[in-house]
Amino acid sequence: MYTQALDVPDIAAQQAAPHAHGASPAEANFLARIARDEKIEPQDEMPEDYRKSLIRQISQHAHSEVVGMLPEGNWITRAPSLKRKEILLAKVQDEGGHGLYLYSAAETLGASRDDLVDALHSGKAKYSSIFNYPTDSWADIGTIGWLVDGAAIMNQVPLCRCSYGPYARAMIRVCKEESFHQRQGFDIVRALCEGTAAQKQMAQESVNRWWWPTLMMFGPHDSDSEHTGQASAWGIKRISNDDLRQRFVDVTVPQAAFLGLTLPDALLKWNADRGHYDFGPIDWNEFWRVVKGDGPCNAERLNDRVQAFDDGGWVREAAAAHADKRARRAVSAASVRIAA
Ligand code: BYC
């Protein structure tokens, strides 16, 4: 259900034209390319603000993938069977891989990996609010896969069509892997719902905790979203925060019904006039508190990330020494060939 390509409206084509008015020839050319839905590649001319905005979004996305390994990593040693452990290990490794593709995509825009990582470690850069909540039970691993990865796919499928080539291409592979993640999560929740009453209760309790934070993943309402207008005009954002959130609610409600679970929102109700589910208000105070560093696990997540980075220092040193040795060997082999 999450993997199918979304019917994406061409926001860029609709919005780029007005911005071309009064633009320099270089900007007008850039906007015309966006309107034609051409991919912008690293060597192409691009407005400085476009480059900066992409570095902001892509690096925060990379940080989210890497920090996102922590809540689930917490359960690798406690997975209930060898099969579940293998699947979870593979999923967490995938998230690390997504972080690496995304840091590489940001580097194509001239960003330095060290600067990006420093920004995360110093608390300057954001990462997704969702990873600042604790994983208290095994059911949380299922809920993260089902809801959190489900929300991530909803947001990321349109990014496969984003105007910046390296980001769009990275997203294609990421979405394929996220689709497996979503299914494994759904499978965990389904197994719990088909199990004992206590197991089903564990699933329900987990969904009660994760539902609202998952809806917050899509970001502030469109009316409060600082970047949506410009990001849409540049073809980075194809669907707005509120529209993605609504699509997510619409596909998830029937899934919860299939599982026999209740979503914790008394105002959740099908609205035949709109052709969508209505849902209750989001607690934006909680959202901004968590985004600004005061969520249940913000401090723990950053400490763990910094610790993991420091612990991996010897690997980076060894890899650099190995690359240096290979480079020196290649130079001496080339000079032997020239001499011969
Ligand atoms: N959490 O103007 P807005 C995953 C910030 S990884 C924190 O709407 P924009 C997974 C926003 O950055 C999923 N901050 O921004 C991994 C901005 O602040 P700055 C991660 C948030 O960029 C492992 C300010 O609020 N996905 O799923 O137009 C295991 C104003 O917002 C959040 C991505 O990163 C938030 N939830 O739209 C399992 C996708 N929401 O930057 C799963 C790529 C908003 O001005 N990113 N903010 O300081 C995007 O699509 C967009 O950046 C967003 C926000 C929709 C997130």
Residues whose N, C-alpha, C, O or C-beta is under 5 A from the ligand:
A	BS01	BYC	Q57 Q60 H61 S64 E65 G68 M69 E95 K126 Y127 S128 S129 V148 D149 A152 M216 M217 F218 G219 P220 S225 E226 H227 T228 V291
